[in-house]
């Protein structure tokens, strides 16, 4: 990394865990999915990880941000499209919306319309997956801070801050900040590196919208890195007892099956 930190590189370092997501998606699918759709893809980091996992794997990454989508360069098995996700009709075996991006859809009509479109892209065994967060702190203001090691003895101190939250509308404003330190000295600070104004959809709201959009069934999976074994295989079961399986504040994958 150059002296001037790149916000996309820091995002991938601190926020994403695509090495865990790829096997989780395969395990949840329960089959042998070849083509992944990644909507609201950003840098398409998951798509690149997906195609590395198998010589037969392909991906379709869609985002409105051309700069982010072109970040990793071209790959002959990744179809990158700068577009509204609702205008893409390319079929896929699994369709993933990560990093709470389902919140870009602010109204229920938009949500159901998008989910109906997403379902139309999936085959008979297809699955749609999106993540959301919830629990007792879902509308609490404040930040979460985590250190992440970097090359040359640097540390990136990552902050996820919920700046505003209205439980009467479900609208929240979330901001990501980065601070680079070495030996206790601050070298760089990126305040408001990413700013999101989202509709925080609850798990029941998402499941209900999926059923209205035509999915045959829905499930909820805890998004746990420890579901991956040493060989990169995932073993997951849907949540059946929230009191035992979910923490007071949680992140889950909500899944719709065709």
N, C-alpha and C positions, 0 to 999 in steps of 0.2 A: 504494500500500500504506500502511496506517495505521502509526503508530509501533510498535504491537504487531504483530510479524510473525505471519502466518498460516502454520501448518505445511503446509497443503495447497498454498498458493501457492508456498511455497519448494520443496516436493517437485516440483511441475510445472516450476519453473524449473531445478532442479539435476539431476533424475533422468530425467525423461521427454523424449523427442524424437518427439512424435507427428507433427510435420511430416515426419519421415523414415519413420515406420512406416506411415502410410497408403499412400503410393506403393509401399513395399516389399511390403505385403500384396497389393496389386493385381497387382504384377509376378509374385509367387510364385504367385498364383492362376492366372495365364495366360489369364484370360477377362475377363469384365466383371461382377464381383461387385457387387451392389446393396446387399445387407443384411449388415451386420457384426454378429456377436455378440461382445461384450466381457465375458468372465467375470472375476470377481474385479476388477471395474472401478475400484474406488476412486472418484475424482472423475469418471470416465468421460471424461477428457480426449481419449482417442483417438476415442471415439464422436462427440464434438463436432467434432473435426477431420475425421472421416470424412464427416459429412453436409455440411460446408462444401465438400467437394471436388466434389460433383455434386448437382444439384437432384433427382436420382432416388435418391440414397443414403439409406439408413435404417440405424438401429442399435438393438440391444437390449443394454443395459448392466445387468449383474447384480452385486450386492454385498450383503453382510450389513450393512455400515456405512451406515446411512441418512444420517447427517450428511455423509459424504463423497459419497455418490451424489447428494445434492440440492445439492451445492456450487455448480454452475453454473446452476441453475435449469432450468425446463422448456423443452423444444424439441419442436415438433410432429412431428419425424421421429426422435426418440429415445424409445424405450420403456424407462424406467428401472424396474427391479424390485428391491425389497429382499427378497432370498431366497437360500436355498442354491442354488448353481449347478446342483446335481443335480436340482433340482425344476422347472427351466424347460425347456419343450418347444418354445419358439418356433423355427421354422426360420430358417436363415441360410445365406448363401453362403460365408462365411469366419468362423471362430470363433477368437478370439485370447485367449490368456492371457499377460499380460506381467508384467514386473517380478519375475520368478522366482516368481510366485504359485502355480505348479504344485506348489511345495513345501509348500503348505498341506495337501496330501494326504500323510499320513505313512507309509502302508503301501501295499504293492504292490496289495493287493486294492482299496483305495480308489482308487488311481491307475487301474487297469484298468477299474473300474466307472465312474469318471467319464469316461474316454476312450470307453468304449462308449456312454455317454449322449450325449457330445458328437458322436460320429459319427452318432447317430440324428437329430440336428438338421440335418445337412448333406445337400444334394442330391447328385446324381450327379457333379457337378464340384466339390464342396465341398472345402475344405481346413481343417485344424486346425493352428494355429501356437502354440507356446509357446517361451519363452526359458529358457535355463539357462546357468550358467557352469561352467568347468572348467579343467583344466590343472594345472601343477605347484604352484600356490599355492591350489588350491581349498579345502584344509583348513588353510591357514596363518592364524594369528591376526594381527591388526593392522588398520590402517586405510589408506584411500585418501583423499586430500584434494584438493579442486579449488575454485578461486575462480570465482565467477559474478558478472558485473556486474549492478547493479540501478539503478533510477532515483535521481536526486539524489546521484550520486557514491558510493553505497553499494556494498559488496561482500559477497556471501554466501559464506562459506567453508563448504563442504559436506564432511562426513566420512562415509564408509561404513566402519563398523568391524565386523569379524568377531570377536565376543567369545569364542565357543566353537565348537569343531568336533570332531566325533568321527568319524574315518574308518571305524570299525568298525560304526557304525550309519547314517552319512550325515546325522546330525542336526547342524545348525548354528544359532547365534544371531547374527543380524545386526542392527545398530543404526545409525540415521541421526541425526547431529547437525548443527545449523546454528549458525553464528556470523555476526552482522551487524556489519560494520565501516564506518566512514567516516573517512577521513584518518588511518588507523591507530588510531582509537579504537573499542573494542568497545562497540556500542550494545545488542545483545541476544544472548543465547545460549540455544539450545534444545537441551539435552542429552536424549538418548533421545526425540527427537521421534517416531520410529517404531521399534518393536522387533518383530523377526520371529524366530520359532522354527520352522525349516523342515527338511524333508527335502531335502537336495541330491541331486536325481536326476541321474545321469550321462547323457550322450548315448546310449550303448548301452542303458541301462535304459529310457529314454523310447521309443526306437525299438522295442524289443522289446515294451513294453507296448502301444504303438499297434497293432502287428501282431496281438497277442492280442485287442485290442479290436475288430478287424475292418477296420482300414484296409488298403487294397490295397497301398500302398507308403509309404515314409518317405524323407525327405531332410533334409539339414542345410544351412543357409545362414548365412554369416557376417553378423552384424548390423552393417553398415557404413554410416555416414552418407555416405561418399564414393561410394556407389552411386547417389546422386541427382544428376541433372544440374541445370543452372541453371533449367530450366523445371519442375522438380519431378517429372520422370519417373525411374523406377528401372530399372536394368539389373542383374540378379542371376542367378547360376548357382549350383547346389548345390556344396557342397564335395566334391571328388573326391580331393584329396591333402592330408590334414591337415597334414603336415609343411611343405608350402609355403604353405598358405592360412590356417593358424591360428597365432596367437602362442602362446608358452608358457603364458600365461593368457588365456583367451578367453571371449567371450559369443557364443552362437549361437542361431539360431532352429531348432527341430526341428519338422518339418512332416509331417503325415499326410495322405495323399490318399485320398479315398473310392474 
